[in-house]
Amino acid sequence: MAKEKDEAFKRSYFTELKGEFRKIIWPDKKLLGKQSVAVIIAAIVIGCIIAALDWIMQIGLSFIIG
């Protein structure tokens, strides 16, 4: 009996999973390119901010420590 429930659960799970995959709207090449550029630019900007903060803290600590 437990095996039948398990099989029914697996069947319904994969049926629902297949239905969810049909709902996915995949981006076209143009949108994918724009989003990729946005992610790369954001990563570069955040990296520069972190580098600047690190540099400022390094100067501050060297001033304090002497």
C-alpha positions in Angstrom: 0.0 0.0 0.0 2.8 2.4 0.9 4.5 1.5 -2.4 1.4 2.5 -4.4 1.2 5.8 -2.6 4.9 6.4 -3.4 4.4 5.6 -7.0 1.3 7.9 -7.2 3.3 10.7 -5.6 6.2 10.3 -8.0 3.8 10.2 -10.9 1.9 13.4 -9.8 5.1 15.1 -8.9 6.6 14.6 -12.4 3.3 15.5 -14.1 3.2 18.8 -12.2 6.9 19.4 -12.8 6.3 18.9 -16.6 3.4 21.3 -16.4 5.5 23.9 -14.6 8.2 23.7 -17.2 5.7 24.4 -19.9 4.9 27.7 -18.1 8.5 29.0 -18.4 9.0 31.8 -20.7 12.6 31.6 -22.0 14.2 34.9 -23.0 15.2 35.6 -26.6 18.8 36.4 -27.6 18.3 40.2 -27.4 16.9 40.1 -23.9 19.5 37.6 -22.7 22.2 39.9 -24.1 20.9 42.9 -22.3 20.5 41.1 -19.0 24.0 39.6 -19.3 25.5 43.0 -19.9 23.6 44.4 -16.9 24.9 41.7 -14.7 28.5 42.2 -15.8 28.3 45.9 -15.3 26.7 45.5 -11.9 29.5 43.1 -10.9 32.2 45.5 -12.1 30.6 48.4 -10.2 30.2 46.5 -7.0 33.8 45.2 -7.3 35.1 48.7 -7.7 33.1 49.9 -4.7 34.5 47.1 -2.6 38.0 47.8 -3.8 37.6 51.5 -3.0 36.3 50.7 0.5 39.2 48.3 1.1 41.7 50.9 -0.1 40.2 53.6 2.2 40.2 51.2 5.2 43.8 50.2 4.4 44.9 53.9 4.4 42.9 54.5 7.6 44.5 51.6 9.4 48.0 52.4 8.3 47.4 56.0 9.7 46.1 54.6 13.0 48.8 51.9 13.4 51.5 54.2 12.2 
